[in-house]
Amino acid sequence: MMTPPAAALAMPAARTRDFLDSIGVNAHIEYTDSRYANLAQVSAALKYIGVDHVRDSAPWHGNQGQAGYGLLADTGIKFEVFFNRTLPIQIDELSTLVTRHHGAVDLVEGPNEVNNFHVSYLGQTGTAGAQAYQAALYDAVKGRPELASIPVLLFTDYPDHPGKADLGNLHSYPRRGAQPAATLAHDLGDELKVAPGLPVYCTEAGYATLVEEPHGEGAPEPIVADLIANLLFDAFASGIKRTYIYELLDEFEDPQHKDMQKHFGLFHTDYSPKPSALFLHNLHSVLGRDTGAEAAPQDLAISVDGAKSILLQRSDGRYALILWREPKLWNPDLKSAAPASPEQVTVHFDKPRTASVYHPMIGTAASSTPKASSLALELAEDPVVLSF
């Protein structure tokens, strides 16, 4: 029996809005001694990258910056909040936020990285304490009418452990400027073992832009932009519901260029965008917000040779095909770039089509291709978006 040609097989399509909704970002609204103290700049940065899903710690009266949650929620921001304080009090404060600002919180999460941050609950510590806290958090959320509809994410730990939750939860930080696919697949596999059958969110993932980091963990800003783009594409393609990039801003100045934790931001300390923020801005501009009536996307009998791909469809019927490769871009030992050689990628359409070609790492201008049943283009390290 002959195998049908690849072009005859349907490529699954996802809704464009679901892909854009899969992009979130971490922030530290409570850090009023940092660049997050300027809420106007924080709001402007979020609008620039087109992201309205923000992960932060749950409200707590003992911390500064508490008004920021409500102020940002009133601009359309939806928070995913992790719990790490006295549970009954923090639940009350979450209820107050949700009551005053309807829709402010769309996800609740258990304790963050309990292998790094101590958890103690009802006489239990470590992972056992986190599991007990997680169960109590889940019951408390589901027991409040104003909170009951909010899904609860599992706590994060290393290694992963099970707990009472609606959703799985992982963190993924590829090491030393490596492409994200292998690390992400490993981390997702580990999480699915402890949260079988649950949808999974990635609540932290990212790369530092500190090239001087002595262990080779940082990489140059343009390379990090490509890595973050590929991370978001890989996560969505693997079924992860949302990925929260760590983080929105470089929080503090680092004049000695020694502290990697101060270099994970999409924006510099002066609020200027790094290439990764510029990419997100351009990508959202190219794909466009889809406010039309929801409709199931229609798969297409198209195929791609030579690259990874995601097929998206808007409610108006238009398609966007995202193409990317994951060559090695950075040598962490030599601290030098390893520019990728362009390789040919061929798209086989279901019928003769004219496509607009976008390069969101560079801008939002498009070039048009002749109407044809297939399209060949050169692809190096930067992704390409075809619209048709």
VOMI-916835 format. One record per residue (C-alpha): residue in one letter; x, y, z. Coordinates in steps of 0.25 Angstrom, whole numbers, always signed. Each point is the difference from the previous one (the first is absolute). Layout:
BEGIN
   rest      xx      yy      zz
      A       X       Y       Z
...
//
This chain:
BEGIN
   rest      xx      yy      zz
      M      +0      +0      +0
      M      +6     +13      -4
      T      +2     +11     +10
      P      -8     +13      -5
      P      +9     +12      -2
      A      +3      +9     +12
      A      -8     +12      -7
      A     -12      -9      +0
      L      +0      -1     +16
      A      -7     +10      +8
      M      +8      +9      +8
      P      -8      +3     +13
      A      -3     +15      +2
      A      -2      +7     +13
      R      -7     +13      +2
      T      +9     +13      -1
      R      -6      +5     +13
      D      +3     -13      +8
      F     +15      +2      -4
      L      +0     +14      +4
      D      -7      -3     +13
      S     +11     -10      +2
      I     +10     +11      +3
      G      +2      +5     +14
      V     +11      +7      +8
      N      +5      +1     +14
      A      +0     +13      +8
      H      +3      +5     +14
      I     -10     +10      +3
      E      +3      +0     +15
      Y     +14      +4      -3
      T      -1     +15      +2
      D     +15      +1      +2
      S      +1      -4     -15
      R      -4      +4     -14
      Y     -13      -6      +3
      A      -3     +12      +9
      N      -4      +8     -12
      L     -13      -6      -4
      A      -2      +9     -12
      Q     +12      -6      -6
      V      -4     -14      +4
      S     -13      +2      -7
      A      +6      +6     -12
      A     +10     -12      -1
      L     -11     -10      +1
      K      -8      +8     -11
      Y     +12      +0      -9
      I      +2     -15      +0
      G     -15      -2      -1
      V      +0      -9     +13
      D     -11      +0     +10
      H      +3     -12      +8
      V      +9      +3     +12
      R      +5      -9     +10
      D      +4      +5     +14
      S      -1      -4     +15
      A     -14      +1      +6
      P      -4     +13      +7
      W      +5      +1     +14
      H      -2     +12      +9
      G     +14      +0      +6
      N      +6      +3     -14
      Q      +1     +13      -7
      G      -6      +3     -13
      Q     -14      -7      +3
      A      -8     +11      -8
      G      +7      -4     -12
      Y      -8     -13      -2
      G     -13      +8      -1
      L      +6     +11      -9
      L      +5     -10     -10
      A     -12      -8      +1
      D      -8     +12      -4
      T      +8      +1     -13
      G      -4     -15      -4
      I     +12      -7      +6
      K      -4     -14      +6
      F      +9      -5     +11
      E      +5     -14      +3
      V      +4      +0     +15
      F      +8     -10      +8
      F      -2      -1     +15
      N     +11      +0     +10
      R      -6      +6     +13
      T     -10      -3     +11
      L     -11      -7      -8
      P     -13      +6      +6
      I      +5     +14      +0
      Q      +5      -1     -14
      I     -13      -6      -5
      D      -7     +11      +6
      E      +8     +10      -7
      L      -1      -7     -13
      S     -15      +0      +2
      T      +0     +15      +2
      L      +8      +2     -13
      V      -9      -8      -8
      T     -13      +6      +6
      R      +5     +14      -3
      H      +6      -3     -13
      H      -8     -10      -7
      G      +9      -9      -9
      A     +13      +5      +6
      V      +4     -15      +3
      D      -1     -11     -10
      L      +9     -10      +7
      V      +5      -4     +14
      E     +13      -7      +3
      G      +6      -8     +11
      P     +13      +4      +7
      N     +11      +4     -10
      E     +13      -9      -1
      V      -1      -6     +14
      N     +14      -6      -3
      N      +5     +14      +1
      F     -10      +7      +9
      H      -3      -6     +13
      V     -14      -5      +3
      S      -6      -4     +13
      Y     -15      -3      +3
      L      -6      -7     +12
      G     +13      -5      +5
      Q      +4      -6     -14
      T     +12      +6      -8
      G      +6      -2     -14
      T      -8      -7     -10
      A      -9      -6     +10
      G      -3     +14      +5
      A      -3      +5     -14
      Q      -9     -12      -3
      A      -8      +3     +13
      Y      +0     +15      -3
      Q      -5      -3     -15
      A     -11      -9      +5
      A      -5     +11     +10
      L      +1     +11     -11
      Y      -8      -9     -10
      D     -11      -2     +10
      A      +0     +15      +4
      V      -1      +5     -14
      K     -11     -10      -4
      G      -7      +3     +13
      R      -2     +15      -3
      P     -11      +4     -10
      E      +8     +11      -5
      L     +12      -8      -3
      A      -6     -14      -3
      S      +1      +1     -15
      I     +15      +4      +0
      P      +9     -12      -3
      V     +11      -4      +9
      L     +14      -3      -5
      L      +9     -10      +7
      F     +12      +5      +9
      T     +14      +0      -7
      D     +11      -9      +6
      Y     +12      -7      -4
      P      -2     -11      -3
      D     -14      +1      -3
      H     -11      -6      +9
      P     -15      -2      +0
      G     -10      +8      +7
      K     -15      +4      +0
      A      -2      +9     -12
      D      -7      +3     -13
      L     +12      +3      -8
      G     +14      -5      -1
      N     +12     +10      +1
      L     +14      +0      -4
      H     +12     +10      -1
      S     +10      -2     -11
      Y     +13      +7      -1
      P      +9      -5     -12
      R     +15      +1      +4
      R     +11      +8      -6
      G      -7      +6     -12
      A      -5     -14      -5
      Q     -12      -1      -9
      P     -13      -3      +8
      A      -6     -12      -6
      A      +8     -11      +8
      T      -1      +6     +13
      L     -15      +4      -1
      A      -3     -15      -5
      H      +7      -5     +12
      D      -6      +9     +10
      L     -14      -2      -6
      G      +2     -15      +1
      D      +4      +0     +14
      E     -13      +9      +4
      L      -9     -10      -8
      K      +5     -11      +9
      V      -6      +7     +12
      A     -12      +7      -6
      P      -5     -11     -10
      G     -11      +5      -8
      L      +0     +14      +4
      P      +2     +12      -9
      V     +14      +6      +3
      Y      +5     +15      +1
      C     +14      +4      +0
      T      +1     +11     +11
      E     +14      +4      -2
      A     +10      -1     -11
      G     +10      +9      -6
      Y     +15      +4      -3
      A      +9     +10      +6
      T      +7     +10      -9
      L     +13      +2      +9
      V     +11      -5      -9
      E     +10      +2     +10
      E      -6     -11      +9
      P     +12      -8      +4
      H      -7     -14      -2
      G      -5      +3     -14
      E     -15      +1      +4
      G      -2     +14      -7
      A      -1      +3     -14
      P      +0     +12      -9
      E     -14      +7      -1
      P      -2      -3     -15
      I      +3     -14      +2
      V      -9      -1     +13
      A     -12      +6      -9
      D      +1     -12      -9
      L      +1      -9     +11
      I     -12      +6      +7
      A      -8      -1     -13
      N      +3     -14      -2
      L      -3      -3     +14
      L     -14      +6      -1
      F      -2      -8     -14
      D      +5     -13      +6
      A      -9      +1     +13
      F     -12      +3      -8
      A      +3     -11     -10
      S      +2     -10     +11
      G     -14      +3      +6
      I      +4      +9     +12
      K     -12     +10      +2
      R      +8     +12      +4
      T     +15      +4      +2
      Y      +3     +11      +9
      I     +14      +6      -4
      Y      +9      +4     +11
      E      -1     +12      +1
      L      -5     +13      -5
      L     +10     +10      +5
      D     +15      +0      +4
      E      -3      +4     +15
      F     +12      +6      +4
      E     +13      +6      -5
      D     +12      -9      -1
      P     +12      +9      -3
      Q     +10     -11      +3
      H      -7      -9      -9
      K      +1     -12     +10
      D     -14      -3      +4
      M      -8      -9     -10
      Q     -13      +2      +7
      K      +0     +14      -4
      H      +0      -3     -15
      F     -12      -9      -3
      G      -9     +12      -4
      L      -6      +2     -13
      F      +3     +15      +2
      H     +12      +7      +6
      T      +0      +8     +13
      D      -3     +13      -8
      Y     -12      -7      -6
      S      +5      -1     -14
      P      -3     -13      -7
      K     +10     -11      -2
      P      -1      -7     -14
      S      -9     -11      +7
      A     -10     +11      +4
      L      +1      +6     -14
      F      -3     -14      -6
      L     -12      -2      +9
      H      -5     +14      -5
      N      +2      -4     -14
      L      -6     -14      +1
      H     -13      +6      +6
      S      -1     +10     -11
      V      +2     -10     -11
      L     -10     -10      +6
      G     -10     +11      +5
      R     -10      -1     +11
      D     -12      -8      -4
      T     -13      +5      +5
      G      -9      -7      -9
      A     -10     -11      +4
      E      +7     -13      +5
      A      +1     -11     -11
      A      +7     -14      +0
      P     +12      +2      -9
      Q      +0      -8     -13
      D     +12     -10      -2
      L      +7      +2     -14
      A      +7     -11      -9
      I     +13      +7      +0
      S     +14      -4      +4
      V     +14      +6      +4
      D     +14      -6      -4
      G     +12      +5      +8
      A      -6      +8     +12
      K     -10      -1     +12
      S     -13      +6      -2
      I     -13      +5      +6
      L     -13      +2      -8
      L      -9     +11      +6
      Q     -14      +5      -5
      R      -7     +13      +3
      S     -15      +0      +1
      D      -1      +7     -13
      G      +6     -12      -7
      R     +14      +5      -2
      Y     +12      -9      +3
      A     +14      +3      +6
      L     +11     -11      -1
      I     +11      +2      +9
      L     +13      -6      -4
      W     +13      -1      +9
      R     +13      -8      +1
      E      +8      -3     +12
      P     +15      +0      -4
      K     +11      +2     +11
      L      +1     +15      +1
      W     +10      +2     +12
      N     +13      -6      +5
      P      -1      +2     +15
      D     +15      -4      +2
      L      +6     +10     -10
      K     -11     +10      +2
      S      -2      +1     -14
      A     -12      +0     -10
      A      -1     -12     -10
      P      -8      +6     -11
      A      -9      -9      -7
      S      +1      -3     -15
      P     -13      +2      -8
      E      -6     -13      -4
      Q     -12      -2     -10
      V     -14      -2      +5
      T     -11      -4      -9
      V     -15      +2      +3
      H      -9      -9      -8
      F     -14      +7      -1
      D     -13      -7      -2
      K      -3      +9     -12
      P      +7     +11      -7
      R      +1     +12     +10
      T      +6     +13      +1
      A      +7      +2     +14
      S      +5     +13      +7
      V     +14      -3      +7
      Y      +3      +7     +13
      H     +13      +0      +8
      P      -5      +4     +14
      M     +14      +1      +6
      I      +3     +11     -10
      G     -13      +7      -2
      T     -15      -1      -4
      A      +2      +3     -15
      A      -4     -11     -10
      S      +4      -5     -13
      S      -9      -7     -10
      T      +2     -13      -7
      P      -5      -4     -13
      K     -12      -9      -1
      A      +5     -15      +1
      S      -2     -14      +6
      S     +13      +1      +7
      L      +9     +10      +6
      A     +15      -1      +2
      L      +8     +10      +9
      E     +13      +1      +8
      L      -1      -2     +15
      A     +11      +3     +10
      E      -2      +3     +15
      D     -11     +10      -1
      P     -15      -5      -1
      V      -9      +3     -12
      V     -15      +2      -1
      L      -8      -3     -12
      S     -13      +6      -1
      F     -10      -5     -11
//
